[in-house]
Amino acid sequence: MSPLKTPICDFGTNAKDFKLSSTDNKLISLSDIKGDAGTLVMFICNHCPYVKAVIKDIVEDCKNLEKLGVKAVAISANDTINYPEDNFENMIEFAKKHGFNFPYLLDGTQNVAKSYEAVCTPDFFGFNHNLELQYRGRIRELDNLKPVRTGDSDLFIAMKQITETGKGPEMQIPSVGCSIKWLDN
């Protein structure tokens, strides 16, 4: 099965609100995680090889972005019945193992993922201080599922630009990953 790519950034689209349970047993909404300079909403999961390849980069970028006034949240929307590795208990372990410094939320109904039109894991949505979409791209280049770590990541560079100008880069390389595992409705 070939990986999916995210669509081109729809600049200016407003962030969609949500209220989901976090791995530390709190209900988290968009207003709870809104950053003064920007907000990053990430759709990830525990089992995806693309997420596993960049999880260290995600955590490091989020720590560095927080210093710039950007807050982040990760959301897992995968079907946890057919993909038990992505269930809530395993999300708690995954967040601890990787030292998440941002909330990790379960979208059990998948309504939030659908409202964002998320397609794969990882899928990154970078918003400016007005919660207007300015980035929908990759975190960094992968070569055979190995991150190419030359300089700052595409995601960090884009989010830093958003904090400084309110606008994301015109050229964005789509994120690549596994499809979100949708529930059979």
PyMOL commands that set and color helices and strands:
alter all, ss='L'
color gray80, all
select helices_A, chain A and resi 30-33+49-66+84-86+88-97+111-116+154-165
alter helices_A, ss='H'
color red, helices_A
select strands_A, chain A and resi 4-5+19-22+27-29+38-43+70-76+104-106+120-121+123-128+133-135+142-143+146-147+176-179
alter strands_A, ss='S'
color yellow, strands_A
deselect
rebuild
show_as cartoon
